[in-house]
């Protein structure tokens, strides 16, 4: 079994930054969502964390770019999910169709790399509607979108505030 070693100070910084984003995004997402829908507040924290970790990159420029695409992808997924839930009740075939529409929409808008995350947003919104049928589709979708924005914003701020974080990748 290979020995576990911290190879550099940079590895520790990355781990600490990721853990800090995790904590801050969870607390912010959970607190925010609890203001509007206590029943999905824990998920709100978790969804903010997922967004923060997905967006987190080594440089501020890369993190900003990832955040913008994450926010756009989540927006698209949330809109498709809200429209679906406004017209239909949850059904596995409907979920699959909504995911397919979301992926096509992301491809058409030129953000195919974030189609997977947009599709996951559809699934999360639909799952919340099954877990708590009392939440209105628009509120459900809006909360998931805003939680994603919270996580993306916290990740961007974390990179911006990180000591020695490169503003641009070398060679750019």
C-alpha positions in Angstrom: 0.0 0.0 0.0 1.5 3.4 -0.9 2.3 5.7 1.9 0.1 8.7 2.3 2.1 12.0 2.1 1.3 15.6 1.7 3.4 16.4 -1.2 3.3 20.1 -0.9 1.9 23.1 0.9 -0.3 23.6 -2.2 -2.1 20.3 -1.6 -2.9 21.4 2.0 -4.2 24.8 0.7 -6.5 23.0 -1.8 -7.8 20.7 0.9 -8.4 23.5 3.4 -10.0 25.7 0.7 -12.3 22.9 -0.4 -13.3 22.1 3.2 -14.0 25.8 3.9 -16.2 26.1 0.8 -18.0 23.0 2.0 -18.7 24.4 5.4 -19.6 27.9 4.2 -21.8 26.7 1.4 -23.7 24.3 3.6 -24.4 26.8 6.3 -25.4 29.5 3.8 -27.5 27.2 1.6 -29.2 25.6 4.6 -29.9 29.0 6.3 -31.2 30.6 3.1 -33.5 27.8 2.2 -34.9 27.5 5.7 -36.3 31.0 5.3 -38.6 29.8 2.5 -39.0 26.1 2.9 -37.7 24.4 6.0 -38.5 21.0 4.7 -35.8 21.2 2.0 -33.3 23.2 4.0 -30.8 20.3 4.5 -30.9 19.6 0.8 -30.4 23.3 0.2 -27.2 23.2 2.1 -26.0 20.0 0.3 -26.9 21.4 -3.1 -24.9 24.6 -2.3 -22.0 22.4 -1.3 -22.2 20.4 -4.6 -22.2 23.6 -6.6 -19.3 25.1 -4.6 -17.1 22.0 -5.1 -18.0 21.6 -8.8 -17.1 25.3 -9.4 -13.9 25.4 -7.4 -10.8 25.6 -9.6 -7.2 26.5 -9.2 -7.4 30.0 -10.6 -9.9 32.8 -10.2 -10.4 33.1 -13.9 -11.2 29.3 -14.2 -13.4 29.4 -11.1 -15.4 32.4 -12.5 -15.9 30.6 -15.9 -17.0 27.5 -14.2 -19.4 29.4 -11.9 -21.0 31.2 -14.9 -21.6 27.9 -16.7 -22.8 26.2 -13.5 -25.3 29.0 -12.9 -26.5 28.9 -16.5 -26.8 25.1 -16.5 -28.6 25.1 -13.2 -31.0 27.8 -14.4 -31.8 25.8 -17.5 -32.4 22.6 -15.5 -34.5 24.4 -12.9 -36.7 26.0 -15.6 -37.3 22.7 -17.4 -38.1 21.0 -14.1 -40.5 23.8 -13.1 -42.3 23.6 -16.4 -42.5 19.9 -16.2 -43.9 20.0 -12.7 -46.4 22.7 -13.7 -47.8 20.4 -16.4 -47.3 16.9 -15.0 -46.8 14.9 -11.8 -43.5 13.0 -11.3 -43.1 9.9 -13.4 -39.8 8.2 -14.3 -40.5 8.5 -18.0 -41.3 12.2 -17.6 -38.1 12.7 -15.6 -36.1 11.0 -18.4 -37.8 13.2 -21.0 -37.1 16.4 -19.0 -33.5 15.4 -18.6 -33.2 14.8 -22.4 -34.8 18.2 -23.1 -32.4 19.8 -20.7 -29.3 18.2 -22.3 -30.5 19.3 -25.8 -31.1 22.8 -24.5 -27.6 23.0 -23.1 -26.1 21.7 -26.3 -28.1 24.2 -28.3 -27.0 27.1 -26.1 -23.3 26.1 -26.3 -22.8 24.8 -22.8 -22.7 21.0 -23.4 -20.1 20.5 -20.6 -22.6 21.6 -18.0 -25.5 19.6 -19.4 -24.9 16.8 -16.9 -25.1 19.3 -14.0 -28.2 20.8 -15.5 -29.7 17.4 -15.8 -28.9 16.6 -12.2 -30.8 19.8 -11.3 -33.9 18.5 -13.1 -33.6 15.3 -11.1 -33.1 17.1 -7.8 -36.1 19.4 -8.3 -38.3 16.5 -9.3 -37.1 14.4 -6.3 -37.9 17.3 -3.9 -41.4 17.5 -5.4 -41.9 13.8 -4.7 -40.4 14.1 -1.1 -42.6 17.1 -0.4 -45.6 17.5 -2.8 -46.7 20.7 -1.0 -43.8 22.7 -2.4 -44.8 24.7 -5.4 -42.8 23.9 -8.6 -41.7 27.5 -9.1 -40.5 27.8 -5.5 -38.7 24.5 -5.6 -36.9 25.3 -8.9 -36.0 28.8 -7.7 -34.6 27.6 -4.4 -32.4 25.0 -6.2 -31.2 27.6 -8.6 -30.4 30.1 -5.8 -28.6 27.4 -3.7 -26.4 26.7 -6.7 -25.7 30.4 -7.0 -24.8 30.5 -3.3 -22.3 27.6 -3.7 -20.8 29.1 -6.9 -20.4 32.5 -5.2 -18.8 31.0 -2.2 -16.3 29.0 -4.3 -15.4 32.1 -6.3 -14.9 34.2 -3.1 -12.8 31.4 -1.6 -10.4 31.4 -4.6 -10.3 35.2 -4.6 -9.4 35.3 -0.9 -6.9 32.4 -1.0 -3.4 33.4 -0.3 -1.3 33.0 -3.4 -4.2 32.0 -5.6 -3.2 32.7 -9.2 -5.4 35.1 -10.9 -4.6 33.6 -14.3 -3.2 30.2 -15.3 0.4 30.3 -16.4 0.8 30.9 -20.2 -2.5 32.7 -20.6 
